[in-house]
Amino acid sequence: MKKIILMLAVFVLLLTGCGAKQTAQSAQTTAAPQSAEPFQKLRRAEITVKDYGTIKLELDEGTAPITVANFIKLANDGFYNGLTFHRIMDGFMIQGGDPDGNGTGGAKDKIKGEFAKNGVDNPISHVKGVISMARSNDPNSASSQFFITVADSTFLDGSYAAFGRVTEGMEIAEQIAKDAKPVDNNGTIPPDQQPVIESIVITD
C-alpha cells in the first residue's frame, strides 16, 4: 500500500524542516480567513487522548457528507480506539488514525476526496483548529487518517477534505504538537512516543 501521508505542495516540501514551520507560524500573525459559508448540519465528536484530555469537534455534514459519514462510522465501530498520532509537526498539524502507526495503513474502504481540485465545492479553509483528511497522491485515497491543524495552513485549501473544526480543547492539540519529538522533517514520531487516542466518540 502506498504510504498515506499529508502531501504538501512542492514548494512546501522544499522548505520542510527549516521553512515549513516558519511559514505556518507566520500565518498565525495574519487574520484567519473565514469559511465561505457557515457550518451546517453539524455533528459533534470528542477525541480523548491519553495523558492529555479531550478535544471536542463539530463536523460539517452539510459540506463534506461522505467524509463525515466515514469518520462517524469508524468512530462508532471503535476503529480509532487505541490508535495514535503518528505524525506531528509543531506549527503545522497533528496526524493520526493509522492502524499501522506509520503512515501506511488505513481502514478497509477508501472515500471520495471532497475538495475543489477533485470537483467538490468545499469552502472550509484550513485555518488553525480544522480537522481534515490525509491522503496519498490519489485524490480518492483517504480512509481513516486525519489531521488537525495547529496553525493556519491555508495552502492546503482545495487539495484536502476539511470536514470540521475544534470547538474545545485546542490547547490539547497544541500541547501534543509542542511535546512531540519527531525523528525527521516529515514529523515521524517513534512508536513508543506516539500519543494514544483512547477513544473517538460521536456525541450528537
C-alpha positions in Angstrom: 0.0 0.0 0.0 1.3 3.5 -0.9 2.3 5.4 2.1 -0.6 7.6 3.1 0.7 11.0 4.3 -0.4 14.6 4.1 1.2 15.5 0.8 2.4 19.1 0.7 2.9 21.3 -2.3 6.3 21.1 -3.9 7.5 24.4 -2.6 6.5 23.4 0.9 8.4 20.1 0.7 11.5 22.1 -0.3 11.1 24.1 2.8 10.4 21.2 5.2 12.3 21.4 8.4 13.5 25.0 8.4 10.9 26.9 6.4 7.6 25.0 6.6 7.3 25.5 10.3 8.2 29.2 9.9 5.6 29.6 7.1 2.9 28.1 9.3 3.9 30.3 12.3 4.0 33.4 10.1 0.4 32.7 9.0 -0.7 32.9 12.6 0.2 36.6 12.6 -2.5 37.4 10.0 -6.2 37.4 10.4 -7.6 33.9 10.0 -9.6 33.6 6.8 -13.2 32.6 7.3 -15.1 29.8 5.5 -17.2 31.0 2.6 -20.3 29.6 4.3 -21.2 28.8 7.9 -21.0 25.2 9.1 -24.3 23.4 8.7 -25.9 20.1 9.6 -23.5 19.7 12.4 -22.4 16.5 14.2 -20.2 16.6 17.3 -17.4 14.3 18.3 -14.9 14.0 21.1 -11.3 12.7 20.8 -9.9 11.6 24.1 -6.1 11.4 24.1 -4.3 9.6 26.9 -2.5 11.8 29.4 -3.7 15.0 27.6 -7.5 15.2 27.7 -10.4 15.7 25.3 -10.6 17.6 22.1 -14.2 18.5 21.1 -15.1 18.9 17.5 -18.1 19.9 15.3 -18.3 18.1 12.0 -19.8 19.7 8.9 -22.0 17.0 7.4 -23.6 19.6 5.0 -20.3 20.4 3.4 -18.5 17.1 3.5 -21.2 14.4 3.9 -19.1 11.5 2.6 -16.1 12.3 4.8 -18.2 12.9 7.9 -20.2 9.7 7.4 -17.0 7.7 7.1 -15.5 9.3 10.2 -18.7 8.7 12.2 -18.9 5.1 11.1 -15.3 4.4 12.0 -15.7 6.1 15.4 -18.9 4.2 16.2 -17.2 1.0 15.2 -14.4 1.7 17.7 -11.9 1.7 14.9 -9.9 4.6 16.3 -9.8 3.4 19.9 -6.2 2.7 20.9 -4.7 4.2 17.7 -2.2 7.1 17.8 -1.0 10.4 16.4 2.0 9.1 14.4 2.9 12.2 12.5 3.3 15.6 14.3 4.7 18.9 13.2 4.6 21.7 15.7 3.5 24.9 13.9 1.5 22.8 11.4 -0.6 19.8 12.4 -1.0 16.5 14.3 -2.0 13.4 12.2 -3.5 10.2 13.4 -5.9 7.4 12.7 -3.5 4.9 11.1 -3.9 1.3 12.5 -0.3 0.6 11.4 1.0 3.7 13.2 3.5 4.6 10.5 1.5 6.4 7.8 1.0 3.3 5.6 -2.3 2.0 6.9 -6.0 2.8 6.9 -9.5 1.4 7.1 -10.9 -1.1 4.6 -12.8 1.4 2.5 -11.5 4.5 0.7 -13.6 7.5 0.1 -14.1 10.3 -2.5 -12.0 13.3 -1.7 -14.4 16.2 -1.0 -12.3 19.2 -2.1 -12.1 21.6 -5.0 -9.3 20.0 -7.0 -11.4 16.8 -7.0 -14.5 18.6 -8.3 -16.3 19.1 -4.9 -17.2 22.5 -3.5 -15.7 22.7 0.0 -15.4 26.2 1.4 -13.9 25.1 4.7 -10.5 26.8 5.0 -7.6 25.1 6.7 -7.2 27.6 9.4 -6.0 26.7 12.9 -8.2 24.1 14.5 -9.6 22.5 11.4 -9.9 18.7 11.0 -9.2 17.3 7.6 -8.4 14.0 5.9 -4.9 12.8 5.0 -4.4 11.0 1.7 -1.8 9.8 -0.9 -1.4 11.3 -4.4 -4.7 9.6 -5.4 -7.5 12.2 -4.6 -9.8 9.4 -3.6 -7.4 7.5 -1.3 -8.5 8.8 2.1 -9.8 6.3 4.6 -9.1 6.7 8.3 -6.1 9.0 8.7 -7.0 12.6 9.7 -5.1 15.7 10.9 -5.9 18.7 13.0 -4.1 21.9 12.1 -2.4 23.7 15.0 -1.7 26.8 12.8 -3.3 28.4 9.8 -2.4 26.2 6.8 -4.5 27.6 4.0 -2.1 26.4 1.3 -3.9 23.1 1.8 -7.3 24.6 0.7 -8.8 22.9 -2.3 -6.5 19.9 -2.1 -7.7 18.2 1.1 -11.1 17.4 2.5 -11.6 19.6 5.5 -14.7 18.5 7.4 -14.9 20.1 10.8 -13.2 22.2 13.5 -12.2 22.1 17.1 -14.6 23.8 19.5 -12.9 23.0 22.8 -9.5 21.6 23.7 -7.4 23.4 21.1 -4.8 23.8 23.8 -4.6 20.0 24.0 -3.8 19.7 20.3 -1.2 22.4 20.6 0.4 20.8 23.6 0.6 17.5 21.7 2.5 19.3 18.9 4.8 21.1 21.3 5.7 17.9 23.2 6.4 15.9 20.1 10.0 14.9 19.2 9.9 13.9 15.5 12.9 12.0 14.2 12.8 13.6 10.7 11.5 16.6 8.9 8.3 14.8 8.0 7.1 14.7 11.6 7.6 11.0 12.2 7.1 10.0 15.8 8.7 6.8 17.2 6.0 4.2 18.1 6.7 4.3 21.8 6.3 8.1 21.8 3.1 8.4 19.8 0.2 10.0 21.8 -2.6 7.4 22.2 -6.2 8.1 21.1 -8.2 6.4 23.8 -11.4 6.9 22.0 -13.3 9.0 19.5 -17.0 9.3 20.4 -19.8 10.8 18.4 -21.9 12.8 20.9 -24.5 14.3 18.6 
